[in-house]
Amino acid sequence: MGIYFQIYNFSPDEKTQKPNGLIEYEVIKNGDNTKVFAFTEEIASIEGASANQTTVEKVLPLQNLEPGEYTLKMKVTDRNSSQTLEPEATFTVK
């Protein structure tokens, strides 16, 4: 499953002018709320990341997931402005 989203308007780091933030990914199996996947990455480490716009492109392998409904939860934190976004999306594995 491909994950693609863009993040805008981070408060830049004074020295590097890069975004100072973190993205946390978590996949939960709906029904029993079992965490099946978790991953964290620094936004500044993403290729092409800037305070104005950062594009995130990931591939989540699904072959090890049992059939059922899941929720992808993300937490995007801008450390400089102390702002957080928490988007989520549901998907089904058949």
KALIN-V20924 format. One record per pair of residues at least 24 apart in sequence whose ideal C-beta (glycine too) atoms are under 10 Angstrom apart, sorted by the first residue. I is the first residue (numbers start at 1). GAP is how many residues later the second one is. Records with the same first field share a line. If there is no record, write none. Layout:
BEGIN
I: GAP  GAP
END
This chain:
BEGIN
1: 26  57  58  59  60  61  64  69  71  88  90  92
2: 55  56  57  58
3: 53  54  55  56  57  69  71  86
4: 51  52  53  54  55
5: 49  50  51  52  53  69  71  80  82  84
6: 47  48  49  50  51
7: 36  39  42  44  45  46  47  48  49  67  69  71  78  80
8: 42  43  44  45  46
9: 42  43  44  69  72  74
10: 33  34  39  40  41  42  43  44  66  68  69  70  71  73
11: 40  67  68  69  70  71  72
12: 38  39  40  66  68
13: 31  38  66  67
14: 66
16: 28  35
17: 33  34  35
18: 24  25  26  27  28  31  32  33  36
19: 24  25  27  30  31  32  33  34  35  57  59  60  61
20: 24  31  57  58  59  60  61
21: 25  28  30  33  55  56  57  58  59  60  62  63
22: 53  54  55  56  57  62
23: 31  33  35  51  52  53  54  62
24: 49  50  51  52  53  60  62
25: 31  33  35  47  48  49  50
26: 45  46  47  48  49  62
27: 33  35  38  43  44  45  46  64
28: 41  42  43  44  45  60  62
29: 36  37  39  40  41  42  64
30: 38  39  40  41  60  61  62
31: 37  38  39
32: 36
33: 38
34: 32  34  36
35: 38
36: 28  29  30  32  34
37: 24  25  27  28  33  35
38: 35
39: 35
40: 35
42: 37
43: 33  34  35  36
51: 27  29
60: 31
62: 29  31  32
63: 30
64: 29
65: 26  28
66: 27
67: 25  26  27
68: 24  25  26
69: 24
END
